[in-house]
């Protein structure tokens, strides 16, 4: 349960002797149990348990020093040990702050930590860090190469940003904090930036990007003639307001375009029209486009999911049963939007399928979301099993929502209380909304959540709402 981030695991750990809990926490944190290390949250969960049980941070510090360079490079967020220590620093741990300052001298994610320390505690948190960084970058060719690549990457982003985006900072550039302050403290750091051709007075002018109002003035034909990578998102945003039935044939012509941005824009328009002709075109595209661009296929899935259920449901049922996994997602998205009581056996059968439960296809999350459409149909053991056994906090959250809709009384009795300690913010929010206020400890936990400045605004507001009548 600790590996899965369940609230029941948190509560059980609080009842066990520290000598049992601490090794388990270290094992979970240093051998990351998350299915999706880029998206699933677990650090706050573990950080809170460490603080609550008084665990020494030395093992995590030692792990970072020995293994930080071995972390998987594809992961976009900090490693779980580092992220856990960052969460502890947010909660006021002086030991965590000392570890983070030391980390800058050796860790591969030192840029993230420098920004974090500055945002958390201001310039004083970076006292003497400028010297550490200067000697690290100047003294190691590989570090200088990484620094150069990071700066050039961020410079390209900065050049593409408008004035509002640039003001948010966060990029590793000498005109942004904390790098500006560090360069002012250390002339050598400033020289390193300048050697890459980037100095304080070289900021490019803000880009003058068209507004949504400018785009709305374009005709459909003008949009398709000029759509490209830089404006595709904006064009898609205004397309639903501009498309009309008279544009259908034009959209169908562009669906066959070799230009993926035109094809994506055409799919956005066809999804908005939702006619039988549009449905057949998008259905045919999905069935014949296994090797097409992923972005275009994703837009096709969204387009068909937005169409009326009387057009799409029969196809969705067929796709959801097929052996080819590529049909599960578009079929499941339609079922999420339009499933009827007739589809409940199909959805439950998916939750009984070993391949689905092992995440070997895409049906688990989709079936759970679709089942959450049916109020009060009674307990579904297969959904309860997912809640208890899934390794994904996202799927546990989906199971939570499904149980709270299909069997609200049973959910409140069995699981709502533990959800108040779950690692996933949406699950905690639902726990706040559904837990029985007469459950022992529920009010204390709600008061604790409401006062927790490190908790998300949405969860705190849910707790505040439940407490408002007391």
Beta strands, then each sheet from edge to edge (+ up, - down):
end
